[in-house]
Amino acid sequence: MVCVGSGQGSFGFAGRRIAEDMGRLDVLNDRLARTSRHPATLELTESQVRALDRAARGLTREQFKDDLKDARRKLGARHTAHAVAIAVRKELV
């Protein structure tokens, strides 16, 4: 589990997001273990949990791409990697 705080080593907003994602991952894995026919063999990655979360909220691939395009534009980024760098620098992610 990721530990975040306000002292040295704090990850700020990004750390809280990671901790929240890890918490969701733990919850989904626990639920899956209780209902799956093969609970010991199935572990979801953080990326897979985020994809399932987006799908559960009804976010389509096109909406995701549109949101990413809008974020790049609003941040004044030339490409996605540039947008991520700006967002990290501004502690948005």
C-alpha positions as CSV (number, residue, x, y, z in Angstrom):
1,M,0.0,0.0,0.0
2,V,1.3,3.5,-0.8
3,C,1.7,5.7,2.2
4,V,1.2,9.5,1.8
5,G,1.5,12.2,4.3
6,S,2.4,15.8,4.9
7,G,5.9,15.2,6.1
8,Q,9.1,14.4,4.2
9,G,8.5,12.0,1.4
10,S,5.0,13.2,0.8
11,F,3.7,12.7,-2.7
12,G,1.0,15.4,-2.5
13,F,-2.0,15.2,-4.8
14,A,-0.4,12.5,-7.1
15,G,0.3,10.4,-4.0
16,R,-3.2,10.6,-2.8
17,R,-4.5,9.6,-6.3
18,I,-2.1,6.6,-6.3
19,A,-3.3,5.6,-2.8
20,E,-6.9,5.9,-3.9
21,D,-6.2,3.8,-7.0
22,M,-4.4,1.2,-4.9
23,G,-7.3,1.2,-2.5
24,R,-9.8,0.6,-5.4
25,L,-7.5,-2.1,-6.7
26,D,-7.5,-3.9,-3.3
27,V,-11.3,-3.6,-3.1
28,L,-11.8,-5.0,-6.6
29,N,-9.3,-7.8,-6.0
30,D,-11.1,-8.7,-2.7
31,R,-14.5,-8.8,-4.4
32,L,-13.0,-10.8,-7.3
33,A,-11.5,-13.3,-4.9
34,R,-14.8,-13.8,-3.2
35,T,-16.7,-14.4,-6.5
36,S,-14.1,-15.8,-8.9
37,R,-13.8,-19.5,-9.7
38,H,-10.0,-18.9,-9.7
39,P,-9.4,-16.3,-6.9
40,A,-5.8,-17.1,-6.3
41,T,-4.7,-16.8,-9.9
42,L,-6.2,-13.4,-10.9
43,E,-4.6,-10.1,-10.0
44,L,-5.6,-6.9,-11.7
45,T,-3.1,-4.2,-12.5
46,E,-3.7,-0.6,-11.6
47,S,-4.1,0.2,-15.3
48,Q,-6.7,-2.6,-15.7
49,V,-8.7,-1.3,-12.7
50,R,-8.7,2.2,-14.1
51,A,-9.9,0.9,-17.5
52,L,-12.7,-1.0,-15.7
53,D,-13.6,2.1,-13.7
54,R,-13.9,4.2,-16.8
55,A,-16.0,1.5,-18.5
56,A,-18.2,1.2,-15.4
57,R,-18.8,5.0,-15.6
58,G,-19.7,4.7,-19.3
59,L,-16.7,6.5,-20.6
60,T,-16.1,5.4,-24.2
61,R,-12.8,5.3,-26.0
62,E,-13.8,8.3,-28.1
63,Q,-14.8,10.3,-25.0
64,F,-11.4,9.4,-23.4
65,K,-9.6,10.6,-26.6
66,D,-11.6,13.8,-26.7
67,D,-10.9,14.5,-23.0
68,L,-7.2,14.0,-23.5
69,K,-7.2,16.2,-26.6
70,D,-9.0,19.0,-24.6
71,A,-6.6,18.6,-21.7
72,R,-3.6,19.0,-24.1
73,R,-5.2,22.1,-25.6
74,K,-5.9,23.7,-22.2
75,L,-2.4,23.0,-21.0
76,G,-0.9,24.3,-24.2
77,A,0.9,21.0,-24.7
78,R,2.3,19.9,-28.1
79,H,1.5,16.2,-27.5
80,T,0.3,13.8,-24.7
81,A,3.7,13.3,-23.1
82,H,4.1,17.1,-22.9
83,A,0.7,17.4,-21.3
84,V,1.6,14.7,-18.8
85,A,4.8,16.6,-17.9
86,I,2.9,19.8,-17.5
87,A,0.3,18.2,-15.3
88,V,2.9,16.5,-13.1
89,R,4.8,19.8,-12.8
90,K,1.6,21.6,-11.7
91,E,0.7,18.6,-9.4
92,L,-2.5,17.9,-11.2
93,V,-1.7,14.2,-11.4
